[in-house]
């Protein structure tokens, strides 16, 4: 696998997580805690 693909994929993932956290602060974490 070319390293450029890995870099692009990881950067997209980090960008997505930043957006998700800004729109859903702690929602998934609270859900996991309540579920467990």
Secondary structure, DSSP 8 states (H G I E B T S, - for coil): --HHHHHHHHHHHHHHHHHHHHHSTTHHHHHHHHH-
